[in-house]
Amino acid sequence: MLKKPAFTTAEALELNIPRHALAYFEKSGTIERLAKGIYRDPNYECEAEITQEDLALTAYTTKNAVICLISALNFYNMTDQIPREHWVAIPHSQRAPARHLVRAVRMRNMELGRTAVKIGEYELAIFDRERCVVDAFRYLSPEIAIKSLQAYLQGKEHKPNLTKLQEYAKKLRVNLKPYILSLTT
């Protein structure tokens, strides 16, 4: 388990390592406690950038988590907001993780726009650009949502796909037509 980027108490229990042994290993310096129930090798060198390591670790250790909203918009350089907490989407039926600086948003349609990304050695789920824009209109302030749509339409790092954007908006019941018309005309 020390070869993994991080492991949870539940994973240790599956391997018949009791909780008191984890406490002993932590005290002796064999493992490092990152958060409640999350551990790793204290000599572990992360390949991810320092600014994204904590986000990657949060998404990696939260069951069924998908990076979303401000964190995803920041990852795609589609916002000027600096995330103060890590935004992750979890299934509507799942309990939110009780962690410092983690904002869990319950969502019903977790597969729409879900894609994989590699941050360092972590393979993580993240919503694609189109889903992030639509979700910004659903969950964030109008100012942030309009700026993210504007960054998406300018497409400095990617080519905008308006058909896909409209399809997502329809499925998630968001009317983007007036905003798109005002920004493109």
Secondary structure, 3 states (H helix, E strand, C coil): CCCCCCEEHHHHHHCCCCHHHHHHHHHHCCCEEEECCEEECCCCCCCCCHHHHHHHHHHHHCCCCEECHHHHHHHCCCCCCCCCCEEEEEECCCCCCCCCCEEEEEECCCCCCEEEEEECCEEEEEECHHHHHHHHHHHCCHHHHHHHHHHHHHCCCCCCCHHHHHHHHHHCCCCCHHHHHHHHC
